[in-house]
Amino acid sequence: MADRGTPPNYNNTTTTTGGGGGNAGLAFVVGILVVVVAVIAWIVFGGDTPEEQSGDVNVTIEGAGEAAEAVEGAAEAVEGAAESAAE
């Protein structure tokens, strides 16, 4: 019969390994992607050249007749209201 007074002998072994550099490659790839997206965004949204920037827009519609005159009168009324509001 076994002796009940002595507890069984269990051996626990813990092994840890320290790699440490596993995420460095991932961080590098993510950094490259951020730079690429930033360059693309700058080209799409803010990369205007000085030739493309102009303050004047000129639109000519031929054959509009009375509609063109009505719009011109409305534009003059809005301009007059804006000037009187600025004073």
FISE-238437 format. One record per atom (N, C-alpha, C): residue in one letter; atom name; x, y, z; residue number from 0. Coordinates in steps of 0.001 Angstrom, whole numbers, m for minus. Layout:
// FISE-238437
residuo A | atomo CA | x X | y Y | z Z | num NUM
...
***
This chain:
// FISE-238437
residuo M | atomo N | x 813 | y m1163 | z 0 | num 0
residuo M | atomo CA | x 0 | y 0 | z 0 | num 0
residuo M | atomo C | x 873 | y 1248 | z 0 | num 0
residuo A | atomo N | x 358 | y 2306 | z m587 | num 1
residuo A | atomo CA | x 1132 | y 3546 | z m687 | num 1
residuo A | atomo C | x 1034 | y 4320 | z 608 | num 1
residuo D | atomo N | x 2094 | y 5030 | z 875 | num 2
residuo D | atomo CA | x 2131 | y 5856 | z 2080 | num 2
residuo D | atomo C | x 1343 | y 7134 | z 1804 | num 2
residuo R | atomo N | x 293 | y 7374 | z 2535 | num 3
residuo R | atomo CA | x m564 | y 8533 | z 2296 | num 3
residuo R | atomo C | x 10 | y 9805 | z 2923 | num 3
residuo G | atomo N | x 981 | y 9752 | z 3683 | num 4
residuo G | atomo CA | x 1535 | y 10925 | z 4336 | num 4
residuo G | atomo C | x 2477 | y 11715 | z 3451 | num 4
residuo T | atomo N | x 3018 | y 11132 | z 2397 | num 5
residuo T | atomo CA | x 3977 | y 11815 | z 1537 | num 5
residuo T | atomo C | x 3258 | y 12295 | z 267 | num 5
residuo P | atomo N | x 3297 | y 13593 | z m30 | num 6
residuo P | atomo CA | x 2647 | y 14079 | z m1241 | num 6
residuo P | atomo C | x 3430 | y 13635 | z m2475 | num 6
residuo P | atomo N | x 2750 | y 13506 | z m3609 | num 7
residuo P | atomo CA | x 3452 | y 13097 | z m4829 | num 7
residuo P | atomo C | x 4430 | y 14186 | z m5274 | num 7
residuo N | atomo N | x 5453 | y 13826 | z m5985 | num 8
residuo N | atomo CA | x 6489 | y 14740 | z m6456 | num 8
residuo N | atomo C | x 6175 | y 15135 | z m7901 | num 8
residuo Y | atomo N | x 5772 | y 16409 | z m8096 | num 9
residuo Y | atomo CA | x 5496 | y 16913 | z m9432 | num 9
residuo Y | atomo C | x 6620 | y 17843 | z m9841 | num 9
residuo N | atomo N | x 7083 | y 17707 | z m11068 | num 10
residuo N | atomo CA | x 8122 | y 18582 | z m11613 | num 10
residuo N | atomo C | x 7484 | y 19509 | z m12650 | num 10
residuo N | atomo N | x 7551 | y 20802 | z m12407 | num 11
residuo N | atomo CA | x 7070 | y 21789 | z m13363 | num 11
residuo N | atomo C | x 8268 | y 22503 | z m13965 | num 11
residuo T | atomo N | x 8315 | y 22547 | z m15286 | num 12
residuo T | atomo CA | x 9411 | y 23208 | z m15978 | num 12
residuo T | atomo C | x 8820 | y 24274 | z m16902 | num 12
residuo T | atomo N | x 9288 | y 25506 | z m16794 | num 13
residuo T | atomo CA | x 8836 | y 26597 | z m17637 | num 13
residuo T | atomo C | x 9995 | y 27044 | z m18503 | num 13
residuo T | atomo N | x 9766 | y 27093 | z m19801 | num 14
residuo T | atomo CA | x 10804 | y 27507 | z m20742 | num 14
residuo T | atomo C | x 10321 | y 28747 | z m21471 | num 14
residuo T | atomo N | x 11113 | y 29793 | z m21437 | num 15
residuo T | atomo CA | x 10781 | y 31017 | z m22163 | num 15
residuo T | atomo C | x 11899 | y 31322 | z m23144 | num 15
residuo T | atomo N | x 11507 | y 31809 | z m24294 | num 16
residuo T | atomo CA | x 12497 | y 32209 | z m25289 | num 16
residuo T | atomo C | x 12260 | y 33673 | z m25604 | num 16
residuo G | atomo N | x 13280 | y 34443 | z m25713 | num 17
residuo G | atomo CA | x 13171 | y 35879 | z m25995 | num 17
residuo G | atomo C | x 13655 | y 36178 | z m27387 | num 17
residuo G | atomo N | x 12710 | y 36326 | z m28343 | num 18
residuo G | atomo CA | x 13081 | y 36680 | z m29715 | num 18
residuo G | atomo C | x 13264 | y 38179 | z m29832 | num 18
residuo G | atomo N | x 12271 | y 38934 | z m29431 | num 19
residuo G | atomo CA | x 12376 | y 40382 | z m29370 | num 19
residuo G | atomo C | x 12216 | y 41120 | z m30678 | num 19
residuo G | atomo N | x 12747 | y 40672 | z m31799 | num 20
residuo G | atomo CA | x 12732 | y 41456 | z m33024 | num 20
residuo G | atomo C | x 11660 | y 41045 | z m34005 | num 20
residuo G | atomo N | x 10678 | y 40314 | z m33596 | num 21
residuo G | atomo CA | x 9661 | y 39820 | z m34515 | num 21
residuo G | atomo C | x 8767 | y 40898 | z m35088 | num 21
residuo N | atomo N | x 8525 | y 41967 | z m34359 | num 22
residuo N | atomo CA | x 7629 | y 43012 | z m34827 | num 22
residuo N | atomo C | x 8357 | y 44137 | z m35550 | num 22
residuo A | atomo N | x 9654 | y 44096 | z m35602 | num 23
residuo A | atomo CA | x 10403 | y 45165 | z m36273 | num 23
residuo A | atomo C | x 10116 | y 45179 | z m37768 | num 23
residuo G | atomo N | x 10034 | y 44023 | z m38373 | num 24
residuo G | atomo CA | x 9727 | y 43949 | z m39807 | num 24
residuo G | atomo C | x 8335 | y 44452 | z m40106 | num 24
residuo L | atomo N | x 7382 | y 44095 | z m39262 | num 25
residuo L | atomo CA | x 6006 | y 44559 | z m39444 | num 25
residuo L | atomo C | x 5926 | y 46078 | z m39287 | num 25
residuo A | atomo N | x 6618 | y 46625 | z m38311 | num 26
residuo A | atomo CA | x 6623 | y 48076 | z m38108 | num 26
residuo A | atomo C | x 7238 | y 48787 | z m39317 | num 26
residuo F | atomo N | x 8259 | y 48217 | z m39897 | num 27
residuo F | atomo CA | x 8890 | y 48803 | z m41079 | num 27
residuo F | atomo C | x 7927 | y 48827 | z m42264 | num 27
residuo V | atomo N | x 7220 | y 47718 | z m42477 | num 28
residuo V | atomo CA | x 6261 | y 47635 | z m43586 | num 28
residuo V | atomo C | x 5116 | y 48632 | z m43381 | num 28
residuo V | atomo N | x 4603 | y 48727 | z m42164 | num 29
residuo V | atomo CA | x 3522 | y 49670 | z m41879 | num 29
residuo V | atomo C | x 4008 | y 51111 | z m42089 | num 29
residuo G | atomo N | x 5226 | y 51416 | z m41707 | num 30
residuo G | atomo CA | x 5789 | y 52749 | z m41924 | num 30
residuo G | atomo C | x 5893 | y 53095 | z m43397 | num 30
residuo I | atomo N | x 6331 | y 52152 | z m44203 | num 31
residuo I | atomo CA | x 6413 | y 52365 | z m45658 | num 31
residuo I | atomo C | x 5020 | y 52626 | z m46228 | num 31
residuo L | atomo N | x 4021 | y 51844 | z m45786 | num 32
residuo L | atomo CA | x 2658 | y 52035 | z m46287 | num 32
residuo L | atomo C | x 2114 | y 53414 | z m45910 | num 32
residuo V | atomo N | x 2401 | y 53880 | z m44711 | num 33
residuo V | atomo CA | x 1941 | y 55204 | z m44292 | num 33
residuo V | atomo C | x 2563 | y 56289 | z m45173 | num 33
residuo V | atomo N | x 3820 | y 56173 | z m45470 | num 34
residuo V | atomo CA | x 4490 | y 57162 | z m46322 | num 34
residuo V | atomo C | x 3902 | y 57147 | z m47732 | num 34
residuo V | atomo N | x 3655 | y 55963 | z m48272 | num 35
residuo V | atomo CA | x 3094 | y 55861 | z m49624 | num 35
residuo V | atomo C | x 1701 | y 56490 | z m49680 | num 35
residuo V | atomo N | x 863 | y 56200 | z m48678 | num 36
residuo V | atomo CA | x m483 | y 56774 | z m48642 | num 36
residuo V | atomo C | x m416 | y 58299 | z m48501 | num 36
residuo A | atomo N | x 507 | y 58804 | z m47703 | num 37
residuo A | atomo CA | x 646 | y 60253 | z m47533 | num 37
residuo A | atomo C | x 1061 | y 60923 | z m48842 | num 37
residuo V | atomo N | x 1961 | y 60319 | z m49582 | num 38
residuo V | atomo CA | x 2401 | y 60889 | z m50861 | num 38
residuo V | atomo C | x 1251 | y 60883 | z m51865 | num 38
residuo I | atomo N | x 503 | y 59789 | z m51921 | num 39
residuo I | atomo CA | x m633 | y 59715 | z m52843 | num 39
residuo I | atomo C | x m1684 | y 60769 | z m52470 | num 39
residuo A | atomo N | x m1965 | y 60926 | z m51182 | num 40
residuo A | atomo CA | x m2945 | y 61925 | z m50741 | num 40
residuo A | atomo C | x m2476 | y 63334 | z m51105 | num 40
residuo W | atomo N | x m1197 | y 63612 | z m50964 | num 41
residuo W | atomo CA | x m679 | y 64937 | z m51310 | num 41
residuo W | atomo C | x m828 | y 65195 | z m52810 | num 41
residuo I | atomo N | x m561 | y 64177 | z m53622 | num 42
residuo I | atomo CA | x m682 | y 64339 | z m55072 | num 42
residuo I | atomo C | x m2136 | y 64564 | z m55463 | num 42
residuo V | atomo N | x m3043 | y 63798 | z m54865 | num 43
residuo V | atomo CA | x m4451 | y 63885 | z m55253 | num 43
residuo V | atomo C | x m5095 | y 65164 | z m54732 | num 43
residuo F | atomo N | x m4846 | y 65523 | z m53476 | num 44
residuo F | atomo CA | x m5574 | y 66627 | z m52858 | num 44
residuo F | atomo C | x m4833 | y 67962 | z m52840 | num 44
residuo G | atomo N | x m3514 | y 67964 | z m52862 | num 45
residuo G | atomo CA | x m2827 | y 69233 | z m52689 | num 45
residuo G | atomo C | x m1704 | y 69484 | z m53651 | num 45
residuo G | atomo N | x m1542 | y 68671 | z m54649 | num 46
residuo G | atomo CA | x m408 | y 68802 | z m55535 | num 46
residuo G | atomo C | x m658 | y 69662 | z m56742 | num 46
residuo D | atomo N | x m1424 | y 70736 | z m56603 | num 47
residuo D | atomo CA | x m1703 | y 71619 | z m57733 | num 47
residuo D | atomo C | x m462 | y 72410 | z m58104 | num 47
residuo T | atomo N | x m246 | y 72546 | z m59375 | num 48
residuo T | atomo CA | x 861 | y 73374 | z m59836 | num 48
residuo T | atomo C | x 352 | y 74796 | z m60012 | num 48
residuo P | atomo N | x 1215 | y 75800 | z m59973 | num 49
residuo P | atomo CA | x 766 | y 77189 | z m60087 | num 49
residuo P | atomo C | x 20 | y 77492 | z m61388 | num 49
residuo E | atomo N | x 318 | y 76765 | z m62492 | num 50
residuo E | atomo CA | x m384 | y 77018 | z m63748 | num 50
residuo E | atomo C | x m1860 | y 76664 | z m63638 | num 50
residuo E | atomo N | x m2160 | y 75668 | z m62823 | num 51
residuo E | atomo CA | x m3529 | y 75191 | z m62711 | num 51
residuo E | atomo C | x m4378 | y 76079 | z m61803 | num 51
residuo Q | atomo N | x m3759 | y 76882 | z m60977 | num 52
residuo Q | atomo CA | x m4502 | y 77710 | z m60042 | num 52
residuo Q | atomo C | x m4858 | y 79032 | z m60711 | num 52
residuo S | atomo N | x m6140 | y 79320 | z m60727 | num 53
residuo S | atomo CA | x m6597 | y 80564 | z m61326 | num 53
residuo S | atomo C | x m7769 | y 81079 | z m60513 | num 53
residuo G | atomo N | x m7825 | y 82379 | z m60305 | num 54
residuo G | atomo CA | x m8899 | y 82957 | z m59521 | num 54
residuo G | atomo C | x m10146 | y 83249 | z m60339 | num 54
residuo D | atomo N | x m10021 | y 83339 | z m61656 | num 55
residuo D | atomo CA | x m11147 | y 83701 | z m62510 | num 55
residuo D | atomo C | x m11708 | y 82475 | z m63207 | num 55
residuo V | atomo N | x m13029 | y 82401 | z m63242 | num 56
residuo V | atomo CA | x m13719 | y 81359 | z m63988 | num 56
residuo V | atomo C | x m14629 | y 82069 | z m64969 | num 56
residuo N | atomo N | x m14488 | y 81758 | z m66239 | num 57
residuo N | atomo CA | x m15259 | y 82415 | z m67275 | num 57
residuo N | atomo C | x m16060 | y 81359 | z m68025 | num 57
residuo V | atomo N | x m17405 | y 81461 | z m67982 | num 58
residuo V | atomo CA | x m18275 | y 80507 | z m68654 | num 58
residuo V | atomo C | x m19133 | y 81272 | z m69642 | num 58
residuo T | atomo N | x m19169 | y 80810 | z m70881 | num 59
residuo T | atomo CA | x m19976 | y 81441 | z m71907 | num 59
residuo T | atomo C | x m20986 | y 80434 | z m72424 | num 59
residuo I | atomo N | x m22278 | y 80818 | z m72397 | num 60
residuo I | atomo CA | x m23338 | y 79950 | z m72905 | num 60
residuo I | atomo C | x m24016 | y 80696 | z m74037 | num 60
residuo E | atomo N | x m23960 | y 80122 | z m75217 | num 61
residuo E | atomo CA | x m24550 | y 80766 | z m76375 | num 61
residuo E | atomo C | x m25978 | y 80260 | z m76574 | num 61
residuo G | atomo N | x m26860 | y 81159 | z m76958 | num 62
residuo G | atomo CA | x m28223 | y 80774 | z m77266 | num 62
residuo G | atomo C | x m29123 | y 80653 | z m76056 | num 62
residuo A | atomo N | x m28736 | y 81218 | z m74926 | num 63
residuo A | atomo CA | x m29548 | y 81100 | z m73725 | num 63
residuo A | atomo C | x m30674 | y 82123 | z m73711 | num 63
residuo G | atomo N | x m30504 | y 83242 | z m74390 | num 64
residuo G | atomo CA | x m31564 | y 84228 | z m74535 | num 64
residuo G | atomo C | x m31990 | y 84868 | z m73233 | num 64
residuo E | atomo N | x m33306 | y 84819 | z m72947 | num 65
residuo E | atomo CA | x m33869 | y 85486 | z m71773 | num 65
residuo E | atomo C | x m33369 | y 84894 | z m70457 | num 65
residuo A | atomo N | x m33081 | y 83603 | z m70452 | num 66
residuo A | atomo CA | x m32594 | y 82966 | z m69224 | num 66
residuo A | atomo C | x m31252 | y 83561 | z m68811 | num 66
residuo A | atomo N | x m30390 | y 83821 | z m69774 | num 67
residuo A | atomo CA | x m29088 | y 84410 | z m69465 | num 67
residuo A | atomo C | x m29245 | y 85812 | z m68911 | num 67
residuo E | atomo N | x m30186 | y 86578 | z m69462 | num 68
residuo E | atomo CA | x m30406 | y 87931 | z m68968 | num 68
residuo E | atomo C | x m30972 | y 87917 | z m67546 | num 68
residuo A | atomo N | x m31853 | y 86962 | z m67265 | num 69
residuo A | atomo CA | x m32426 | y 86858 | z m65925 | num 69
residuo A | atomo C | x m31354 | y 86494 | z m64900 | num 69
residuo V | atomo N | x m30475 | y 85576 | z m65271 | num 70
residuo V | atomo CA | x m29396 | y 85179 | z m64362 | num 70
residuo V | atomo C | x m28447 | y 86346 | z m64146 | num 70
residuo E | atomo N | x m28182 | y 87100 | z m65202 | num 71
residuo E | atomo CA | x m27299 | y 88258 | z m65062 | num 71
residuo E | atomo C | x m27908 | y 89285 | z m64118 | num 71
residuo G | atomo N | x m29201 | y 89514 | z m64239 | num 72
residuo G | atomo CA | x m29877 | y 90447 | z m63338 | num 72
residuo G | atomo C | x m29849 | y 89959 | z m61901 | num 72
residuo A | atomo N | x m30017 | y 88653 | z m61688 | num 73
residuo A | atomo CA | x m29963 | y 88093 | z m60334 | num 73
residuo A | atomo C | x m28557 | y 88214 | z m59766 | num 73
residuo A | atomo N | x m27552 | y 87986 | z m60593 | num 74
residuo A | atomo CA | x m26166 | y 88098 | z m60132 | num 74
residuo A | atomo C | x m25851 | y 89533 | z m59717 | num 74
residuo E | atomo N | x m26353 | y 90500 | z m60489 | num 75
residuo E | atomo CA | x m26108 | y 91904 | z m60137 | num 75
residuo E | atomo C | x m26820 | y 92262 | z m58818 | num 75
residuo A | atomo N | x m28015 | y 91699 | z m58599 | num 76
residuo A | atomo CA | x m28737 | y 91952 | z m57365 | num 76
residuo A | atomo C | x m27997 | y 91375 | z m56161 | num 76
residuo V | atomo N | x m27451 | y 90186 | z m56322 | num 77
residuo V | atomo CA | x m26704 | y 89571 | z m55215 | num 77
residuo V | atomo C | x m25425 | y 90362 | z m54959 | num 77
residuo E | atomo N | x m24766 | y 90797 | z m56016 | num 78
residuo E | atomo CA | x m23556 | y 91590 | z m55842 | num 78
residuo E | atomo C | x m23857 | y 92904 | z m55118 | num 78
residuo G | atomo N | x m24953 | y 93542 | z m55495 | num 79
residuo G | atomo CA | x m25347 | y 94783 | z m54827 | num 79
residuo G | atomo C | x m25686 | y 94553 | z m53370 | num 79
residuo A | atomo N | x m26356 | y 93460 | z m53057 | num 80
residuo A | atomo CA | x m26690 | y 93161 | z m51665 | num 80
residuo A | atomo C | x m25431 | y 92881 | z m50864 | num 80
residuo A | atomo N | x m24460 | y 92203 | z m51469 | num 81
residuo A | atomo CA | x m23209 | y 91899 | z m50765 | num 81
residuo A | atomo C | x m22424 | y 93177 | z m50493 | num 81
residuo E | atomo N | x m22404 | y 94082 | z m51449 | num 82
residuo E | atomo CA | x m21683 | y 95337 | z m51254 | num 82
residuo E | atomo C | x m22331 | y 96199 | z m50187 | num 82
residuo S | atomo N | x m23682 | y 96232 | z m50161 | num 83
residuo S | atomo CA | x m24348 | y 97031 | z m49133 | num 83
residuo S | atomo C | x m24196 | y 96415 | z m47763 | num 83
residuo A | atomo N | x m24103 | y 95105 | z m47681 | num 84
residuo A | atomo CA | x m23905 | y 94440 | z m46392 | num 84
residuo A | atomo C | x m22490 | y 94676 | z m45865 | num 84
residuo A | atomo N | x m21532 | y 94827 | z m46788 | num 85
residuo A | atomo CA | x m20150 | y 95034 | z m46380 | num 85
residuo A | atomo C | x m19915 | y 96432 | z m45834 | num 85
residuo E | atomo N | x m20785 | y 97358 | z m46195 | num 86
residuo E | atomo CA | x m20613 | y 98746 | z m45764 | num 86
residuo E | atomo C | x m21067 | y 98911 | z m44388 | num 86
***
